[in-house]
Amino acid sequence: MTPPDLALSADIGTAEKRSASGPARSRQVAVAMLRVAAPVASVLLLWYCSIWFSGLPAFVIPRPERVLEVLWVDHAFILEHLWATLQVAAIGFLWANVAGIGLAVLFDLLPPTRHLLLPAAITLRNVPYIALISVLMLAFGDSILSKTSIVALSGFFPVLVNTMAGLRAADEVQLDRMRILNASWWQTFSQVRLPYALPSIVAAQEITGSGAIIVAIAAEWMISSTGLGYVINNAMQNYRGDKVYAVALLATALSFLIFSFVHSLGKRLDWRTGYQQRG
């Protein structure tokens, strides 16, 4: 074959691949849209059925269009308090990861500390959140410290447990190689243990990240004069069920977006980590 013929055949092959990938992409888009549309349609159907058959007043179960109207009309007020909630959730989320990952790394560096500190972490996990909120409220009052502490405590344990499991999942063959090479703890950690632990750490973010919004709202509902939790509390006192549903819808959408983002990131990270390990 002459060079022009080779170039022509390469162009034809590329065009065939593109034409074949077109329907595949269309199917992927359709499946993705169906995954979003099906739950939304199910929720709307259940919502309308509850309105039609429950006989409850409109302030208890408002119509979906009324909830969307509240989001549109009161968007400036809601967005102002949303910003306060996002601050609480983000700071608490950061603290949860610093404490959880940091403690897991400490357990790996100094194994005796695990027997000393892990029981305390488990005990703290089992303390009812109502009691923790009460103590923090007495200590710090209506401050961002009390609210972010609640978010951090709620997300700390999943991060700790997942990070510990990920660090223990490192391949023994790779660890043996590092021992033979007389590698330092940091070299073993950064080149073997951490890459194996990353998928588990990211999986913990699905729980901690999406849950941070909900926990922040719950904390604000109990002890705050700002944030979406305060908006819900104020709406309940004024029998504004539509505003309660509007905030709940917004919080659910945010949590779903965070979960979806972290989940997609985790899928990519799994692939890259596996590729590095095979190499």
PyRosetta script that sets phi, psi and omega in degrees:
from pyrosetta import init, pose_from_sequence

init()
pose = pose_from_sequence("MTPPDLALSADIGTAEKRSASGPARSRQVAVAMLRVAAPVASVLLLWYCSIWFSGLPAFVIPRPERVLEVLWVDHAFILEHLWATLQVAAIGFLWANVAGIGLAVLFDLLPPTRHLLLPAAITLRNVPYIALISVLMLAFGDSILSKTSIVALSGFFPVLVNTMAGLRAADEVQLDRMRILNASWWQTFSQVRLPYALPSIVAAQEITGSGAIIVAIAAEWMISSTGLGYVINNAMQNYRGDKVYAVALLATALSFLIFSFVHSLGKRLDWRTGYQQRG")
pose.set_psi(1, 138.3)
pose.set_omega(1, 177.2)
pose.set_phi(2, -79.5)
pose.set_psi(2, 160.2)
pose.set_omega(2, 178.4)
pose.set_phi(3, -54.4)
pose.set_psi(3, -41.7)
pose.set_omega(3, 177.3)
pose.set_phi(4, -61.1)
pose.set_psi(4, -38.3)
pose.set_omega(4, 179.2)
pose.set_phi(5, -64.9)
pose.set_psi(5, -40.3)
pose.set_omega(5, 178.8)
pose.set_phi(6, -63.4)
pose.set_psi(6, -41.3)
pose.set_omega(6, 179.7)
pose.set_phi(7, -64.8)
pose.set_psi(7, -39.8)
pose.set_omega(7, 179.9)
pose.set_phi(8, -65.1)
pose.set_psi(8, -43.2)
pose.set_omega(8, -179.9)
pose.set_phi(9, -65.7)
pose.set_psi(9, -35.7)
pose.set_omega(9, 177.9)
pose.set_phi(10, -65.3)
pose.set_psi(10, -41.1)
pose.set_omega(10, 178.6)
pose.set_phi(11, -64.1)
pose.set_psi(11, -40.5)
pose.set_omega(11, 179.6)
pose.set_phi(12, -64.1)
pose.set_psi(12, -42.9)
pose.set_omega(12, 178.9)
pose.set_phi(13, -62.0)
pose.set_psi(13, -41.4)
pose.set_omega(13, 178.6)
pose.set_phi(14, -64.2)
pose.set_psi(14, -41.8)
pose.set_omega(14, 179.4)
pose.set_phi(15, -63.9)
pose.set_psi(15, -39.7)
pose.set_omega(15, 178.9)
pose.set_phi(16, -64.5)
pose.set_psi(16, -39.6)
pose.set_omega(16, 178.5)
pose.set_phi(17, -63.8)
pose.set_psi(17, -41.3)
pose.set_omega(17, 179.8)
pose.set_phi(18, -65.1)
pose.set_psi(18, -41.9)
pose.set_omega(18, 180.0)
pose.set_phi(19, -66.9)
pose.set_psi(19, -33.7)
pose.set_omega(19, 178.9)
pose.set_phi(20, -73.5)
pose.set_psi(20, -33.5)
pose.set_omega(20, -178.6)
pose.set_phi(21, -76.7)
pose.set_psi(21, -17.7)
pose.set_omega(21, 179.2)
pose.set_phi(22, -59.2)
pose.set_psi(22, -56.2)
pose.set_omega(22, 177.4)
pose.set_phi(23, -60.5)
pose.set_psi(23, -34.9)
pose.set_omega(23, 179.2)
pose.set_phi(24, -64.0)
pose.set_psi(24, -42.6)
pose.set_omega(24, 178.1)
pose.set_phi(25, -64.4)
pose.set_psi(25, -40.2)
pose.set_omega(25, 179.1)
pose.set_phi(26, -61.6)
pose.set_psi(26, -41.4)
pose.set_omega(26, 178.2)
pose.set_phi(27, -64.8)
pose.set_psi(27, -40.4)
pose.set_omega(27, 179.0)
pose.set_phi(28, -62.9)
pose.set_psi(28, -42.4)
pose.set_omega(28, 178.3)
pose.set_phi(29, -63.9)
pose.set_psi(29, -42.4)
pose.set_omega(29, 179.8)
pose.set_phi(30, -63.3)
pose.set_psi(30, -42.1)
pose.set_omega(30, 178.7)
pose.set_phi(31, -64.8)
pose.set_psi(31, -41.8)
pose.set_omega(31, 179.3)
pose.set_phi(32, -63.0)
pose.set_psi(32, -41.8)
pose.set_omega(32, 178.5)
pose.set_phi(33, -66.2)
pose.set_psi(33, -37.6)
pose.set_omega(33, 179.3)
pose.set_phi(34, -66.5)
pose.set_psi(34, -37.3)
pose.set_omega(34, 179.2)
pose.set_phi(35, -63.6)
pose.set_psi(35, -30.9)
pose.set_omega(35, 177.6)
pose.set_phi(36, -84.0)
pose.set_psi(36, -42.5)
pose.set_omega(36, -174.4)
pose.set_phi(37, -70.0)
pose.set_psi(37, -37.0)
pose.set_omega(37, -176.5)
pose.set_phi(38, -63.1)
pose.set_psi(38, -49.2)
pose.set_omega(38, 177.1)
pose.set_phi(39, -62.8)
pose.set_psi(39, -39.2)
pose.set_omega(39, 179.5)
pose.set_phi(40, -62.3)
pose.set_psi(40, -45.0)
pose.set_omega(40, 179.0)
pose.set_phi(41, -63.4)
pose.set_psi(41, -39.2)
pose.set_omega(41, 179.2)
pose.set_phi(42, -64.2)
pose.set_psi(42, -43.2)
pose.set_omega(42, 179.4)
pose.set_phi(43, -64.7)
pose.set_psi(43, -43.2)
pose.set_omega(43, 179.1)
pose.set_phi(44, -63.0)
pose.set_psi(44, -41.4)
pose.set_omega(44, 178.8)
pose.set_phi(45, -62.4)
pose.set_psi(45, -46.2)
pose.set_omega(45, 178.7)
pose.set_phi(46, -63.8)
pose.set_psi(46, -38.3)
pose.set_omega(46, 179.8)
pose.set_phi(47, -62.1)
pose.set_psi(47, -50.6)
pose.set_omega(47, -179.0)
pose.set_phi(48, -66.0)
pose.set_psi(48, -37.2)
pose.set_omega(48, 177.2)
pose.set_phi(49, -62.7)
pose.set_psi(49, -38.1)
pose.set_omega(49, 177.6)
pose.set_phi(50, -64.2)
pose.set_psi(50, -38.6)
pose.set_omega(50, 178.2)
pose.set_phi(51, -66.5)
pose.set_psi(51, -44.3)
pose.set_omega(51, -174.6)
pose.set_phi(52, -70.6)
pose.set_psi(52, -39.3)
pose.set_omega(52, -169.3)
pose.set_phi(53, -105.9)
pose.set_psi(53, -13.6)
pose.set_omega(53, -177.0)
pose.set_phi(54, -82.3)
pose.set_psi(54, -30.4)
pose.set_omega(54, -177.2)
pose.set_phi(55, 74.7)
pose.set_psi(55, 10.7)
pose.set_omega(55, -179.9)
pose.set_phi(56, -78.0)
pose.set_psi(56, 150.9)
pose.set_omega(56, -178.8)
pose.set_phi(57, -67.1)
pose.set_psi(57, 165.5)
pose.set_omega(57, -174.0)
pose.set_phi(58, -66.2)
pose.set_psi(58, -28.3)
pose.set_omega(58, -179.2)
pose.set_phi(59, -75.5)
pose.set_psi(59, -13.4)
pose.set_omega(59, 175.4)
pose.set_phi(60, -90.1)
pose.set_psi(60, -46.8)
pose.set_omega(60, 176.6)
pose.set_phi(61, -128.7)
pose.set_psi(61, 88.2)
pose.set_omega(61, 177.8)
pose.set_phi(62, -73.1)
pose.set_psi(62, 161.8)
pose.set_omega(62, 177.6)
pose.set_phi(63, -73.7)
pose.set_psi(63, 148.6)
pose.set_omega(63, -179.1)
pose.set_phi(64, -56.1)
pose.set_psi(64, -39.3)
pose.set_omega(64, -179.0)
pose.set_phi(65, -65.7)
pose.set_psi(65, -31.0)
pose.set_omega(65, 176.5)
pose.set_phi(66, -68.2)
pose.set_psi(66, -38.2)
pose.set_omega(66, 178.2)
pose.set_phi(67, -64.1)
pose.set_psi(67, -43.8)
pose.set_omega(67, 177.9)
pose.set_phi(68, -64.4)
pose.set_psi(68, -35.4)
pose.set_omega(68, 177.4)
pose.set_phi(69, -63.3)
pose.set_psi(69, -41.6)
pose.set_omega(69, 177.9)
pose.set_phi(70, -62.1)
pose.set_psi(70, -43.0)
pose.set_omega(70, 178.2)
pose.set_phi(71, -59.7)
pose.set_psi(71, -36.3)
pose.set_omega(71, -179.1)
pose.set_phi(72, -77.3)
pose.set_psi(72, -47.1)
pose.set_omega(72, -175.8)
pose.set_phi(73, -69.4)
pose.set_psi(73, -43.0)
pose.set_omega(73, -176.4)
pose.set_phi(74, -100.0)
pose.set_psi(74, 25.0)
pose.set_omega(74, -172.8)
pose.set_phi(75, -62.9)
pose.set_psi(75, -36.1)
pose.set_omega(75, -179.4)
pose.set_phi(76, -64.1)
pose.set_psi(76, -44.9)
pose.set_omega(76, 179.3)
pose.set_phi(77, -64.7)
pose.set_psi(77, -44.2)
pose.set_omega(77, -178.3)
pose.set_phi(78, -68.1)
pose.set_psi(78, -41.3)
pose.set_omega(78, -180.0)
pose.set_phi(79, -64.9)
pose.set_psi(79, -35.0)
pose.set_omega(79, 177.2)
pose.set_phi(80, -60.4)
pose.set_psi(80, -45.2)
pose.set_omega(80, 179.9)
pose.set_phi(81, -77.5)
pose.set_psi(81, -26.9)
pose.set_omega(81, 175.2)
pose.set_phi(82, -61.6)
pose.set_psi(82, -39.6)
pose.set_omega(82, 179.8)
pose.set_phi(83, -61.2)
pose.set_psi(83, -40.4)
pose.set_omega(83, 177.8)
pose.set_phi(84, -63.5)
pose.set_psi(84, -41.6)
pose.set_omega(84, 178.8)
pose.set_phi(85, -65.6)
pose.set_psi(85, -41.5)
pose.set_omega(85, 179.5)
pose.set_phi(86, -63.5)
pose.set_psi(86, -36.5)
pose.set_omega(86, 176.8)
pose.set_phi(87, -62.5)
pose.set_psi(87, -47.2)
pose.set_omega(87, 179.5)
pose.set_phi(88, -61.2)
pose.set_psi(88, -46.3)
pose.set_omega(88, -178.0)
pose.set_phi(89, -64.1)
pose.set_psi(89, -42.9)
pose.set_omega(89, -177.4)
pose.set_phi(90, -67.2)
pose.set_psi(90, -44.3)
pose.set_omega(90, -179.6)
pose.set_phi(91, -66.8)
pose.set_psi(91, -43.8)
pose.set_omega(91, 178.0)
pose.set_phi(92, -63.4)
pose.set_psi(92, -39.2)
pose.set_omega(92, 177.1)
pose.set_phi(93, -61.7)
pose.set_psi(93, -42.7)
pose.set_omega(93, 179.1)
pose.set_phi(94, -64.0)
pose.set_psi(94, -45.1)
pose.set_omega(94, 178.6)
pose.set_phi(95, -61.1)
pose.set_psi(95, -42.5)
pose.set_omega(95, -179.6)
pose.set_phi(96, -59.4)
pose.set_psi(96, -40.8)
pose.set_omega(96, -179.1)
pose.set_phi(97, -73.9)
pose.set_psi(97, -40.3)
pose.set_omega(97, 178.2)
pose.set_phi(98, -61.6)
pose.set_psi(98, -46.6)
pose.set_omega(98, -178.4)
pose.set_phi(99, -69.8)
pose.set_psi(99, -46.0)
pose.set_omega(99, -176.6)
pose.set_phi(100, -66.7)
pose.set_psi(100, -49.9)
pose.set_omega(100, 179.9)
pose.set_phi(101, -68.2)
pose.set_psi(101, -41.2)
pose.set_omega(101, -179.9)
pose.set_phi(102, -61.3)
pose.set_psi(102, -42.0)
pose.set_omega(102, 180.0)
pose.set_phi(103, -68.8)
pose.set_psi(103, -38.5)
pose.set_omega(103, 177.7)
pose.set_phi(104, -63.7)
pose.set_psi(104, -40.3)
pose.set_omega(104, 177.1)
pose.set_phi(105, -65.6)
pose.set_psi(105, -38.7)
pose.set_omega(105, 176.8)
pose.set_phi(106, -61.8)
pose.set_psi(106, -40.8)
pose.set_omega(106, 177.9)
pose.set_phi(107, -62.6)
pose.set_psi(107, -35.8)
pose.set_omega(107, 179.0)
pose.set_phi(108, -72.3)
pose.set_psi(108, -37.5)
pose.set_omega(108, -179.1)
pose.set_phi(109, -74.2)
pose.set_psi(109, -42.7)
pose.set_omega(109, -178.8)
pose.set_phi(110, -127.2)
pose.set_psi(110, 85.4)
pose.set_omega(110, -175.9)
pose.set_phi(111, -52.9)
pose.set_psi(111, -34.4)
pose.set_omega(111, 178.8)
pose.set_phi(112, -60.1)
pose.set_psi(112, -27.0)
pose.set_omega(112, -179.7)
pose.set_phi(113, -67.1)
pose.set_psi(113, -23.0)
pose.set_omega(113, 178.1)
pose.set_phi(114, -62.7)
pose.set_psi(114, -44.7)
pose.set_omega(114, -179.7)
pose.set_phi(115, -68.0)
pose.set_psi(115, -24.5)
pose.set_omega(115, -178.2)
pose.set_phi(116, -84.5)
pose.set_psi(116, -42.3)
pose.set_omega(116, -170.4)
pose.set_phi(117, -102.0)
pose.set_psi(117, -26.9)
pose.set_omega(117, -177.3)
pose.set_phi(118, -62.2)
pose.set_psi(118, -42.4)
pose.set_omega(118, 176.7)
pose.set_phi(119, -58.9)
pose.set_psi(119, -35.8)
pose.set_omega(119, 177.7)
pose.set_phi(120, -65.8)
pose.set_psi(120, -39.7)
pose.set_omega(120, 178.2)
pose.set_phi(121, -65.5)
pose.set_psi(121, -40.4)
pose.set_omega(121, 178.5)
pose.set_phi(122, -65.1)
pose.set_psi(122, -41.4)
pose.set_omega(122, 178.2)
pose.set_phi(123, -62.2)
pose.set_psi(123, -44.3)
pose.set_omega(123, 178.6)
pose.set_phi(124, -62.0)
pose.set_psi(124, -36.9)
pose.set_omega(124, 178.8)
pose.set_phi(125, -62.5)
pose.set_psi(125, -34.3)
pose.set_omega(125, -174.7)
pose.set_phi(126, -89.2)
pose.set_psi(126, -2.7)
pose.set_omega(126, 175.1)
pose.set_phi(127, -73.0)
pose.set_psi(127, 130.5)
pose.set_omega(127, 179.7)
pose.set_phi(128, -57.6)
pose.set_psi(128, 137.9)
pose.set_omega(128, -178.8)
pose.set_phi(129, -61.5)
pose.set_psi(129, -31.5)
pose.set_omega(129, 178.5)
pose.set_phi(130, -59.9)
pose.set_psi(130, -42.4)
pose.set_omega(130, 178.8)
pose.set_phi(131, -66.3)
pose.set_psi(131, -42.4)
pose.set_omega(131, 178.7)
pose.set_phi(132, -62.6)
pose.set_psi(132, -43.4)
pose.set_omega(132, 179.9)
pose.set_phi(133, -62.2)
pose.set_psi(133, -40.8)
pose.set_omega(133, 180.0)
pose.set_phi(134, -62.8)
pose.set_psi(134, -44.4)
pose.set_omega(134, 179.8)
pose.set_phi(135, -64.4)
pose.set_psi(135, -45.0)
pose.set_omega(135, -179.6)
pose.set_phi(136, -65.7)
pose.set_psi(136, -35.4)
pose.set_omega(136, 178.2)
pose.set_phi(137, -65.9)
pose.set_psi(137, -41.0)
pose.set_omega(137, 177.3)
pose.set_phi(138, -65.7)
pose.set_psi(138, -35.9)
pose.set_omega(138, -176.2)
pose.set_phi(139, -78.2)
pose.set_psi(139, -44.0)
pose.set_omega(139, -171.3)
pose.set_phi(140, -118.9)
pose.set_psi(140, -10.0)
pose.set_omega(140, -179.8)
pose.set_phi(141, 68.5)
pose.set_psi(141, -155.5)
pose.set_omega(141, 179.3)
pose.set_phi(142, -82.9)
pose.set_psi(142, 78.2)
pose.set_omega(142, -179.9)
pose.set_phi(143, -129.9)
pose.set_psi(143, 162.2)
pose.set_omega(143, 179.3)
pose.set_phi(144, -66.7)
pose.set_psi(144, -25.5)
pose.set_omega(144, 179.1)
pose.set_phi(145, -64.7)
pose.set_psi(145, -43.4)
pose.set_omega(145, -179.7)
pose.set_phi(146, -65.2)
pose.set_psi(146, -41.1)
pose.set_omega(146, -177.5)
pose.set_phi(147, -72.3)
pose.set_psi(147, -43.0)
pose.set_omega(147, 178.8)
pose.set_phi(148, -67.5)
pose.set_psi(148, -31.2)
pose.set_omega(148, 177.3)
pose.set_phi(149, -64.1)
pose.set_psi(149, -39.1)
pose.set_omega(149, 178.4)
pose.set_phi(150, -64.0)
pose.set_psi(150, -44.8)
pose.set_omega(150, 178.5)
pose.set_phi(151, -62.7)
pose.set_psi(151, -42.9)
pose.set_omega(151, -179.4)
pose.set_phi(152, -63.9)
pose.set_psi(152, -42.8)
pose.set_omega(152, -179.7)
pose.set_phi(153, -65.4)
pose.set_psi(153, -35.0)
pose.set_omega(153, -179.6)
pose.set_phi(154, -70.7)
pose.set_psi(154, -31.0)
pose.set_omega(154, -177.8)
pose.set_phi(155, -98.6)
pose.set_psi(155, -10.7)
pose.set_omega(155, -174.9)
pose.set_phi(156, -63.1)
pose.set_psi(156, -47.1)
pose.set_omega(156, -172.3)
pose.set_phi(157, -67.4)
pose.set_psi(157, -44.9)
pose.set_omega(157, 176.3)
pose.set_phi(158, -58.2)
pose.set_psi(158, -38.5)
pose.set_omega(158, 178.5)
pose.set_phi(159, -66.2)
pose.set_psi(159, -43.5)
pose.set_omega(159, 179.9)
pose.set_phi(160, -60.7)
pose.set_psi(160, -50.5)
pose.set_omega(160, -176.1)
pose.set_phi(161, -64.8)
pose.set_psi(161, -44.9)
pose.set_omega(161, -179.5)
pose.set_phi(162, -65.6)
pose.set_psi(162, -39.9)
pose.set_omega(162, 179.2)
pose.set_phi(163, -65.8)
pose.set_psi(163, -42.6)
pose.set_omega(163, 176.9)
pose.set_phi(164, -59.9)
pose.set_psi(164, -44.9)
pose.set_omega(164, 179.7)
pose.set_phi(165, -63.6)
pose.set_psi(165, -40.4)
pose.set_omega(165, 179.1)
pose.set_phi(166, -65.8)
pose.set_psi(166, -40.6)
pose.set_omega(166, 178.9)
pose.set_phi(167, -66.2)
pose.set_psi(167, -33.6)
pose.set_omega(167, 178.9)
pose.set_phi(168, -77.3)
pose.set_psi(168, -14.5)
pose.set_omega(168, -176.7)
pose.set_phi(169, -84.8)
pose.set_psi(169, 2.4)
pose.set_omega(169, -179.4)
pose.set_phi(170, -60.1)
pose.set_psi(170, 143.6)
pose.set_omega(170, -177.7)
pose.set_phi(171, -65.8)
pose.set_psi(171, 127.4)
pose.set_omega(171, -178.6)
pose.set_phi(172, -63.8)
pose.set_psi(172, -32.5)
pose.set_omega(172, 178.5)
pose.set_phi(173, -63.1)
pose.set_psi(173, -44.4)
pose.set_omega(173, 178.3)
pose.set_phi(174, -64.1)
pose.set_psi(174, -39.6)
pose.set_omega(174, 178.7)
pose.set_phi(175, -64.7)
pose.set_psi(175, -39.9)
pose.set_omega(175, 178.1)
pose.set_phi(176, -63.0)
pose.set_psi(176, -39.1)
pose.set_omega(176, 177.9)
pose.set_phi(177, -61.3)
pose.set_psi(177, -41.8)
pose.set_omega(177, 179.6)
pose.set_phi(178, -65.7)
pose.set_psi(178, -35.2)
pose.set_omega(178, 177.5)
pose.set_phi(179, -67.4)
pose.set_psi(179, -41.9)
pose.set_omega(179, 179.2)
pose.set_phi(180, -62.0)
pose.set_psi(180, -37.7)
pose.set_omega(180, 179.2)
pose.set_phi(181, -79.2)
pose.set_psi(181, 0.9)
pose.set_omega(181, -179.7)
pose.set_phi(182, 57.1)
pose.set_psi(182, 42.3)
pose.set_omega(182, -179.1)
pose.set_phi(183, -73.0)
pose.set_psi(183, 152.1)
pose.set_omega(183, 177.5)
pose.set_phi(184, -75.0)
pose.set_psi(184, 168.9)
pose.set_omega(184, 177.8)
pose.set_phi(185, -60.0)
pose.set_psi(185, -41.6)
pose.set_omega(185, -177.8)
pose.set_phi(186, -65.7)
pose.set_psi(186, -40.5)
pose.set_omega(186, 178.2)
pose.set_phi(187, -63.4)
pose.set_psi(187, -43.7)
pose.set_omega(187, 178.1)
pose.set_phi(188, -64.3)
pose.set_psi(188, -41.9)
pose.set_omega(188, -178.6)
pose.set_phi(189, -66.1)
pose.set_psi(189, -49.6)
pose.set_omega(189, -174.1)
pose.set_phi(190, -73.5)
pose.set_psi(190, -30.5)
pose.set_omega(190, -174.9)
pose.set_phi(191, -97.9)
pose.set_psi(191, -20.6)
pose.set_omega(191, -177.2)
pose.set_phi(192, -123.4)
pose.set_psi(192, -61.2)
pose.set_omega(192, -171.9)
pose.set_phi(193, -65.8)
pose.set_psi(193, -46.9)
pose.set_omega(193, -177.8)
pose.set_phi(194, -63.8)
pose.set_psi(194, -45.9)
pose.set_omega(194, 176.7)
pose.set_phi(195, -57.8)
pose.set_psi(195, -37.8)
pose.set_omega(195, 177.7)
pose.set_phi(196, -70.5)
pose.set_psi(196, -29.9)
pose.set_omega(196, -176.5)
pose.set_phi(197, -82.8)
pose.set_psi(197, -20.4)
pose.set_omega(197, -174.4)
pose.set_phi(198, -55.8)
pose.set_psi(198, -46.0)
pose.set_omega(198, 178.1)
pose.set_phi(199, -58.8)
pose.set_psi(199, -38.3)
pose.set_omega(199, 178.3)
pose.set_phi(200, -68.2)
pose.set_psi(200, -38.1)
pose.set_omega(200, 178.2)
pose.set_phi(201, -64.6)
pose.set_psi(201, -43.5)
pose.set_omega(201, 179.2)
pose.set_phi(202, -65.8)
pose.set_psi(202, -37.3)
pose.set_omega(202, 177.5)
pose.set_phi(203, -61.2)
pose.set_psi(203, -35.4)
pose.set_omega(203, 177.3)
pose.set_phi(204, -65.4)
pose.set_psi(204, -29.6)
pose.set_omega(204, 179.8)
pose.set_phi(205, -68.2)
pose.set_psi(205, -25.7)
pose.set_omega(205, 176.1)
pose.set_phi(206, -60.4)
pose.set_psi(206, -38.2)
pose.set_omega(206, 179.2)
pose.set_phi(207, -79.8)
pose.set_psi(207, -51.1)
pose.set_omega(207, -174.2)
pose.set_phi(208, -68.9)
pose.set_psi(208, -43.0)
pose.set_omega(208, -177.2)
pose.set_phi(209, -66.7)
pose.set_psi(209, -49.2)
pose.set_omega(209, -179.5)
pose.set_phi(210, -70.5)
pose.set_psi(210, -33.7)
pose.set_omega(210, -179.5)
pose.set_phi(211, -76.4)
pose.set_psi(211, -20.4)
pose.set_omega(211, -177.8)
pose.set_phi(212, -60.6)
pose.set_psi(212, -38.7)
pose.set_omega(212, 179.3)
pose.set_phi(213, -62.9)
pose.set_psi(213, -47.6)
pose.set_omega(213, -177.2)
pose.set_phi(214, -64.8)
pose.set_psi(214, -44.3)
pose.set_omega(214, -179.4)
pose.set_phi(215, -66.3)
pose.set_psi(215, -39.0)
pose.set_omega(215, 177.7)
pose.set_phi(216, -61.3)
pose.set_psi(216, -42.2)
pose.set_omega(216, 178.7)
pose.set_phi(217, -64.7)
pose.set_psi(217, -41.7)
pose.set_omega(217, 178.8)
pose.set_phi(218, -62.6)
pose.set_psi(218, -41.3)
pose.set_omega(218, 178.3)
pose.set_phi(219, -64.8)
pose.set_psi(219, -42.6)
pose.set_omega(219, 178.7)
pose.set_phi(220, -65.4)
pose.set_psi(220, -35.4)
pose.set_omega(220, 179.6)
pose.set_phi(221, -61.4)
pose.set_psi(221, -32.4)
pose.set_omega(221, -176.5)
pose.set_phi(222, -90.2)
pose.set_psi(222, -37.4)
pose.set_omega(222, -167.2)
pose.set_phi(223, -133.6)
pose.set_psi(223, 13.2)
pose.set_omega(223, -170.6)
pose.set_phi(224, -123.1)
pose.set_psi(224, 157.2)
pose.set_omega(224, 172.4)
pose.set_phi(225, -112.3)
pose.set_psi(225, 12.3)
pose.set_omega(225, 175.4)
pose.set_phi(226, -139.8)
pose.set_psi(226, 166.0)
pose.set_omega(226, 176.4)
pose.set_phi(227, 93.8)
pose.set_psi(227, 171.3)
pose.set_omega(227, -178.2)
pose.set_phi(228, -65.4)
pose.set_psi(228, -30.8)
pose.set_omega(228, 176.5)
pose.set_phi(229, -62.6)
pose.set_psi(229, -40.0)
pose.set_omega(229, 175.8)
pose.set_phi(230, -64.7)
pose.set_psi(230, -39.6)
pose.set_omega(230, 178.4)
pose.set_phi(231, -60.6)
pose.set_psi(231, -43.2)
pose.set_omega(231, 178.1)
pose.set_phi(232, -62.8)
pose.set_psi(232, -45.5)
pose.set_omega(232, -179.3)
pose.set_phi(233, -60.8)
pose.set_psi(233, -45.2)
pose.set_omega(233, 179.3)
pose.set_phi(234, -64.8)
pose.set_psi(234, -40.2)
pose.set_omega(234, 179.5)
pose.set_phi(235, -66.3)
pose.set_psi(235, -38.4)
pose.set_omega(235, 178.3)
pose.set_phi(236, -64.4)
pose.set_psi(236, -39.6)
pose.set_omega(236, 179.4)
pose.set_phi(237, -65.3)
pose.set_psi(237, -27.0)
pose.set_omega(237, -179.6)
pose.set_phi(238, -102.9)
pose.set_psi(238, 13.5)
pose.set_omega(238, 178.9)
pose.set_phi(239, 55.0)
pose.set_psi(239, 41.1)
pose.set_omega(239, 177.3)
pose.set_phi(240, -101.8)
pose.set_psi(240, 74.7)
pose.set_omega(240, 178.9)
pose.set_phi(241, -60.9)
pose.set_psi(241, -31.9)
pose.set_omega(241, 180.0)
pose.set_phi(242, -62.9)
pose.set_psi(242, -37.3)
pose.set_omega(242, 178.9)
pose.set_phi(243, -72.7)
pose.set_psi(243, -35.8)
pose.set_omega(243, 175.8)
pose.set_phi(244, -60.6)
pose.set_psi(244, -46.1)
pose.set_omega(244, 179.3)
pose.set_phi(245, -65.1)
pose.set_psi(245, -36.2)
pose.set_omega(245, -179.7)
pose.set_phi(246, -63.5)
pose.set_psi(246, -44.8)
pose.set_omega(246, 178.6)
pose.set_phi(247, -66.3)
pose.set_psi(247, -41.2)
pose.set_omega(247, 178.9)
pose.set_phi(248, -62.2)
pose.set_psi(248, -40.9)
pose.set_omega(248, 178.4)
pose.set_phi(249, -63.9)
pose.set_psi(249, -42.8)
pose.set_omega(249, 179.0)
pose.set_phi(250, -64.1)
pose.set_psi(250, -44.1)
pose.set_omega(250, 179.8)
pose.set_phi(251, -64.3)
pose.set_psi(251, -40.3)
pose.set_omega(251, 178.7)
pose.set_phi(252, -63.6)
pose.set_psi(252, -43.2)
pose.set_omega(252, 179.4)
pose.set_phi(253, -63.0)
pose.set_psi(253, -42.3)
pose.set_omega(253, 179.1)
pose.set_phi(254, -63.9)
pose.set_psi(254, -45.2)
pose.set_omega(254, 179.5)
pose.set_phi(255, -62.2)
pose.set_psi(255, -40.2)
pose.set_omega(255, 179.4)
pose.set_phi(256, -64.9)
pose.set_psi(256, -41.7)
pose.set_omega(256, 179.5)
pose.set_phi(257, -64.3)
pose.set_psi(257, -42.2)
pose.set_omega(257, 178.6)
pose.set_phi(258, -63.5)
pose.set_psi(258, -45.5)
pose.set_omega(258, 179.2)
pose.set_phi(259, -60.6)
pose.set_psi(259, -45.4)
pose.set_omega(259, -178.2)
pose.set_phi(260, -64.0)
pose.set_psi(260, -40.9)
pose.set_omega(260, 179.7)
pose.set_phi(261, -63.6)
pose.set_psi(261, -47.9)
pose.set_omega(261, -178.7)
pose.set_phi(262, -66.4)
pose.set_psi(262, -37.8)
pose.set_omega(262, 179.8)
pose.set_phi(263, -63.6)
pose.set_psi(263, -44.7)
pose.set_omega(263, 178.5)
pose.set_phi(264, -65.8)
pose.set_psi(264, -37.1)
pose.set_omega(264, 176.2)
pose.set_phi(265, -63.8)
pose.set_psi(265, -40.7)
pose.set_omega(265, 179.2)
pose.set_phi(266, -64.2)
pose.set_psi(266, -37.4)
pose.set_omega(266, 178.5)
pose.set_phi(267, -64.4)
pose.set_psi(267, -41.2)
pose.set_omega(267, 177.9)
pose.set_phi(268, -67.4)
pose.set_psi(268, -40.1)
pose.set_omega(268, -178.9)
pose.set_phi(269, -65.7)
pose.set_psi(269, -38.5)
pose.set_omega(269, 176.2)
pose.set_phi(270, -57.1)
pose.set_psi(270, -44.7)
pose.set_omega(270, -177.2)
pose.set_phi(271, -66.1)
pose.set_psi(271, -45.2)
pose.set_omega(271, -177.9)
pose.set_phi(272, -66.2)
pose.set_psi(272, -41.2)
pose.set_omega(272, 179.5)
pose.set_phi(273, -63.4)
pose.set_psi(273, -43.2)
pose.set_omega(273, 178.7)
pose.set_phi(274, -62.0)
pose.set_psi(274, -37.3)
pose.set_omega(274, 179.2)
pose.set_phi(275, -65.9)
pose.set_psi(275, -42.6)
pose.set_omega(275, 179.8)
pose.set_phi(276, -64.7)
pose.set_psi(276, -38.6)
pose.set_omega(276, -179.2)
pose.set_phi(277, -67.3)
pose.set_psi(277, -40.3)
pose.set_omega(277, 179.4)
pose.set_phi(278, -65.5)
pose.set_psi(278, -33.7)
pose.set_omega(278, 180.0)
pose.set_phi(279, -72.3)
pose.dump_pdb("model.pdb")
